[in-house]
């Protein structure tokens, strides 16, 4: 029997980004990709946030993030806000620090919302990564669609803990068939670690409308790291200021690319949908 049988969990969302929070800080079990897929089959999520005992002094938990397909993600801002909602009351303070396999992430309460410090963005082509050199990742030579009339082209590339390709569209991003476009670009040979695909329309210097196809998860109502990548990419191109409101299908996020240290701060709401326990039968085929 899986060590997850009968374990409690929280089903939450961060402006529509479906999140399952699994607290394993009592130790004793490491979630496998097969178990993550089994959970997704019965309690659908965009990301599964798994908390383990702290591994570094000064942190509140070690955290792994699983996508629907069982692959791991390097960052999930919306999910991290849900984790902050879960942990802060128990710790009796309004700030927590989480360790992931690649970084430390700080979250703090911001009134009724939560702010996550997503760290500094990375722009070098090797850091995205992509499979060939590119001098300027603000607009990379890449096209989707017919060569003579591409539907999308010259994306901005940013790594915000995971790779993002932001395509700037002149009109409503809801007018594009992202369910078809997304998986094709996600698996393009240009992106050896796959990529999150965003369609962004700049409404004005402080507002962007965004739709996202997430690698390993598909169409989602929100993606915090994509919102961060889009806000940063827009500021790099001079399309917006460094502080931007990003409107996703599930709601709005405030992105602030802080000039003092280059860190990207993301602020938004979270919601608890329900609490539950994993049925043992969910994991019958996850051995």
C-alpha positions in Angstrom: 0.0 0.0 0.0 1.2 3.5 -0.8 2.5 5.6 2.1 0.0 8.3 0.9 -3.1 6.2 1.7 -5.4 8.1 4.0 -3.1 11.1 4.1 -4.8 14.5 4.5 -4.5 17.1 1.8 -5.9 20.5 0.9 -7.4 21.4 -2.5 -6.8 25.1 -3.1 -6.6 27.6 -5.9 -4.5 30.6 -6.6 -6.7 32.8 -8.9 -8.0 29.7 -10.5 -4.7 27.8 -10.7 -5.7 24.4 -9.2 -3.4 23.4 -6.4 -3.2 20.4 -4.1 -1.1 20.9 -0.9 0.3 17.8 0.7 2.1 18.3 4.0 4.6 15.5 4.7 6.7 17.4 7.2 6.4 14.4 9.6 8.7 12.5 7.2 8.7 9.0 6.0 7.6 9.1 2.4 8.9 10.5 -0.9 6.2 11.1 -3.5 6.8 9.4 -6.8 5.8 10.6 -10.3 3.3 7.7 -10.5 1.7 8.7 -7.2 1.4 12.3 -8.4 -0.3 11.1 -11.6 -2.7 8.9 -9.5 -3.6 11.9 -7.3 -4.3 14.0 -10.5 -6.6 11.3 -11.8 -8.9 11.5 -8.8 -8.3 15.1 -7.5 -7.4 17.1 -10.6 -4.7 19.7 -10.1 -2.4 21.9 -12.1 0.4 21.6 -9.5 0.9 19.3 -6.5 2.9 21.1 -3.7 4.6 18.6 -1.5 6.1 19.7 1.8 8.9 17.8 3.5 10.9 18.5 6.7 13.3 21.4 6.5 16.7 20.6 5.1 18.4 23.9 5.6 18.6 26.1 8.7 16.3 29.1 8.6 13.7 27.5 6.3 10.2 26.2 7.2 10.0 23.3 4.8 11.6 21.6 1.8 9.2 21.7 -1.2 8.8 19.7 -4.4 6.3 20.7 -7.1 4.7 18.1 -9.4 2.8 18.7 -12.6 -0.2 16.7 -13.7 2.0 14.3 -15.8 4.2 13.5 -12.8 7.1 15.7 -14.0 8.6 18.2 -11.6 8.4 22.0 -11.9 11.1 24.4 -10.7 8.6 27.0 -9.6 4.9 27.7 -9.0 4.1 31.1 -7.6 0.4 30.5 -7.2 1.0 27.2 -5.4 3.6 28.8 -3.1 1.0 31.4 -2.0 -1.3 28.4 -1.1 1.5 26.9 0.9 2.0 30.2 2.7 -1.7 30.3 3.6 -1.4 26.8 5.0 1.9 27.3 7.0 1.7 30.8 8.4 -1.1 30.3 11.0 0.8 27.3 12.4 4.1 29.3 12.7 2.3 32.4 14.1 4.0 34.8 11.7 3.4 36.5 8.4 6.6 35.4 6.6 7.9 31.9 5.6 10.9 30.6 3.7 10.7 27.5 1.6 13.6 25.5 0.0 13.1 24.0 -3.4 15.6 21.8 -5.2 17.0 24.9 -7.0 16.4 27.9 -4.7 15.0 29.5 -1.6 11.5 31.2 -1.9 10.2 33.7 0.6 6.5 34.4 1.0 4.7 37.0 3.1 1.2 38.1 3.9 0.0 41.2 2.1 -3.4 42.0 3.7 -5.9 39.5 2.4 -3.4 38.4 -0.3 0.1 36.9 -0.3 3.3 38.0 -1.9 6.0 35.6 -3.2 9.5 36.6 -3.9 10.2 34.6 -7.1 13.9 35.7 -7.2 15.7 37.2 -10.1 14.9 36.3 -13.7 17.5 34.7 -16.0 17.9 35.7 -19.6 21.0 34.0 -21.1 20.1 31.4 -23.8 21.9 28.7 -21.8 19.9 29.6 -18.8 16.4 29.3 -20.4 17.6 26.8 -21.9 17.4 26.7 -25.6 19.2 24.4 -28.0 21.1 27.1 -30.0 22.8 30.4 -29.2 20.7 33.6 -29.2 22.3 37.0 -28.6 19.1 38.7 -27.4 16.4 36.7 -25.6 14.1 39.7 -25.7 13.0 38.6 -29.2 14.3 35.2 -30.4 14.2 34.0 -34.0 11.4 31.5 -33.8 8.1 31.2 -35.7 5.0 29.1 -35.4 2.7 28.6 -38.4 3.3 29.0 -42.1 6.7 30.4 -43.0 5.2 33.1 -45.3 2.7 34.2 -42.7 3.6 32.9 -39.2 0.8 33.1 -36.6 3.3 33.7 -33.8 6.9 34.8 -33.9 9.9 36.3 -32.0 9.0 35.3 -28.5 10.6 36.8 -25.4 12.4 34.1 -23.4 12.7 34.2 -19.6 13.6 31.6 -17.0 11.7 32.2 -13.7 12.6 28.9 -12.1 11.3 27.2 -15.3 11.5 28.2 -19.0 8.9 30.6 -20.5 8.3 31.7 -24.1 6.1 34.9 -24.2 4.5 35.7 -27.6 3.2 39.2 -28.0 -0.1 39.3 -29.8 -1.7 42.5 -31.2 -5.3 41.5 -30.2 -7.3 39.3 -27.9 -5.2 36.3 -26.8 -8.5 34.4 -26.4 -8.9 34.4 -30.1 -6.0 31.9 -30.6 -6.2 28.1 -30.4 -3.8 27.8 -27.5 -4.8 24.1 -26.9 -3.3 23.3 -30.3 -0.5 25.9 -30.3 0.7 25.1 -26.7 1.8 21.5 -27.0 3.4 22.0 -30.4 5.7 24.8 -29.0 6.2 23.1 -25.6 7.8 20.1 -27.4 9.7 22.0 -30.1 13.4 21.0 -30.4 14.4 24.6 -29.6 13.4 23.8 -25.9 15.3 20.8 -24.6 13.6 21.0 -21.2 10.2 21.9 -22.8 8.7 25.4 -22.2 5.7 27.2 -20.9 3.9 29.0 -23.7 2.2 32.4 -23.1 0.2 34.7 -25.3 0.3 38.3 -24.1 -1.6 41.4 -25.1 -0.3 44.7 -23.7 -3.4 46.8 -23.0 -1.4 49.8 -21.5 1.8 50.6 -19.7 0.4 48.9 -16.5 -1.8 46.1 -17.7 -1.3 42.9 -19.7 -3.9 40.2 -20.6 -2.3 36.7 -20.6 -3.2 33.1 -21.4 -0.8 30.3 -20.6 -0.1 26.7 -21.7 1.9 25.1 -18.9 4.5 22.4 -19.7 3.4 19.2 -18.0 0.0 20.6 -17.1 -1.7 22.0 -20.2 -4.2 24.8 -20.3 -4.5 26.5 -16.9 -6.6 29.4 -15.5 -3.5 31.0 -14.1 0.3 30.6 -13.9 2.3 32.7 -11.5 5.7 32.1 -13.0 4.4 32.9 -16.4 2.9 36.2 -15.1 6.3 37.0 -13.7 8.1 36.1 -16.9 5.6 38.2 -18.9 5.9 41.3 -16.6 9.7 41.1 -16.8 9.8 40.6 -20.6 7.4 43.5 -21.1 9.6 45.8 -19.0 12.7 44.7 -20.9 11.1 45.7 -24.2 9.8 49.0 -22.8 6.2 47.9 -23.3 5.3 48.5 -19.6 6.7 49.7 -16.3 8.4 47.3 -13.9 5.2 47.1 -11.9 2.4 45.5 -13.9 -1.1 44.1 -13.5 -1.4 40.7 -15.3 -5.0 39.5 -16.0 -5.3 35.8 -16.5 -8.5 33.7 -16.9 -8.7 33.1 -13.1 -8.0 36.7 -12.0 -5.3 39.3 -11.6 -1.7 39.2 -10.3 0.4 42.2 -9.4 4.0 41.8 -10.7 6.7 44.0 -9.4 10.2 43.6 -10.8 12.1 45.2 -8.0 14.9 47.5 -9.2 17.0 47.4 -6.0 17.9 43.7 -6.3 16.3 42.5 -9.5 13.9 40.1 -7.7 10.4 39.6 -9.0 7.5 39.9 -6.5 4.1 38.4 -7.3 1.0 39.3 -5.2 -2.4 37.6 -5.5 -5.2 35.9 -3.6 -5.7 32.2 -2.7 -8.8 30.2 -1.8 -9.4 26.9 0.1 -11.8 24.7 -1.9 -11.9 21.7 0.5 -9.9 19.4 2.6 -9.8 15.6 2.1 -7.9 12.4 2.5 -6.3 10.2 -0.2 -8.2 6.9 -0.7 -6.0 3.9 -0.7 -7.6 2.7 -3.9 -6.2 5.7 -5.7 -2.7 4.3 -5.6 -3.5 0.7 -6.6 -1.6 1.0 -9.9 1.1 3.5 -8.6 3.6 1.0 -7.3 
